[in-house]
Every structure is written in structure tokens, then in C-alpha cells.
Amino acid sequence: MAVTGQELKAMLEEIGVKPEVVRVLDPAAPLLKQGLDSVDFPAFCALVEERFHLSLDDAFALKLRTLEDFAAHINQAGGNP
């Protein structure tokens, strides 16, 4: 089953991103330009790794700029919750 942007948005709330920020996120726009900060982004990456049993090194994680990028990578890698 493919991961969706809604699932990823829910995960952002799990790490403490304010619901009002998550609600208006554009899945195609860079997360760091939409209210996530330098603490939120690595926390989100860590949760993605944990939840989907993936490994994201720092350099690769920085290439995943949008929720769509994360979803595509998770779905391509076959990450399973």
C-alpha cells in the first residue's frame, strides 16, 4: 500500500509541527519554505526511517525537499510501516 501525503502530514504533527502549519502544507513545495525548521526536518526524517524501516543518510535526506519527494522515495523503496 502506497504512502500518501496525508499520512506524512500526520507524521509531521506527531513530531510536534503545529496543526495549523501542517494543514496548509503544499505537498509539492519545499518543506523548509513552509514553516518547518532545522529541528523539525531531521525529526521528520528520523520518524520516516523508523516508521518505514528505511535508512536516509543526511546528504540524501536533503534531496527530499517536499512531501511528494518523501512519498515517492518511500513508495519506490518499498518502505513498510
C-alpha positions as CSV (number, residue, x, y, z in Angstrom):
1,M,0.0,0.0,0.0
2,A,1.5,3.3,-1.1
3,V,2.1,6.0,1.5
4,T,0.1,9.2,1.0
5,G,0.8,12.9,1.6
6,Q,-2.0,12.8,4.3
7,E,-0.1,10.1,6.2
8,L,3.1,12.1,6.0
9,K,1.3,15.2,7.2
10,A,0.0,13.3,10.2
11,M,3.6,12.2,10.9
12,L,4.6,15.9,10.9
13,E,2.1,16.5,13.7
14,E,3.5,13.6,15.6
15,I,6.9,15.3,15.8
16,G,5.3,18.5,17.0
17,V,4.7,20.6,14.0
18,K,1.8,22.8,14.7
19,P,-1.5,21.6,13.1
20,E,-2.2,25.0,11.6
21,V,1.2,24.7,9.7
22,V,0.6,21.1,8.6
23,R,-3.0,21.9,7.4
24,V,-1.8,24.4,4.8
25,L,1.3,22.5,3.6
26,D,1.6,22.1,-0.2
27,P,2.9,18.6,-0.8
28,A,4.8,19.9,-3.9
29,A,6.6,22.8,-2.2
30,P,9.8,22.5,-0.2
31,L,9.1,21.8,3.5
32,L,11.7,24.2,4.8
33,K,10.0,27.1,3.0
34,Q,6.6,26.2,4.5
35,G,7.2,26.6,8.2
36,L,9.3,23.6,9.1
37,D,12.6,24.4,10.8
38,S,16.0,22.9,11.2
39,V,14.8,20.9,14.2
40,D,11.6,19.6,12.5
41,F,13.2,18.4,9.4
42,P,15.7,15.9,10.9
43,A,13.0,14.8,13.4
44,F,10.7,14.0,10.5
45,C,13.5,12.1,8.6
46,A,14.1,10.1,11.8
47,L,10.4,9.2,12.1
48,V,10.3,8.3,8.4
49,E,13.3,6.0,8.9
50,E,11.7,4.4,11.9
51,R,8.2,4.0,10.6
52,F,9.1,2.7,7.1
53,H,12.3,0.8,8.0
54,L,14.4,2.9,5.7
55,S,17.8,4.4,6.0
56,L,18.2,8.1,5.0
57,D,21.8,9.4,5.2
58,D,22.0,13.2,5.7
59,A,23.1,14.0,2.2
60,F,20.2,12.0,0.6
61,A,17.7,13.3,3.1
62,L,18.4,16.9,2.0
63,K,17.5,15.9,-1.6
64,L,14.0,15.0,-0.3
65,R,12.6,18.5,-0.1
66,T,8.8,18.0,-0.4
67,L,6.2,15.6,0.9
68,E,5.9,14.3,-2.6
69,D,9.6,13.6,-2.7
70,F,9.4,11.7,0.6
71,A,6.3,9.7,-0.6
72,A,8.0,8.8,-3.9
73,H,11.1,7.6,-2.1
74,I,9.2,5.6,0.5
75,N,7.0,4.0,-2.2
76,Q,9.9,3.3,-4.5
77,A,12.0,1.8,-1.7
78,G,9.0,-0.3,-0.6
79,G,9.0,1.0,2.9
80,N,6.6,-0.8,5.1
81,P,5.1,0.6,8.3
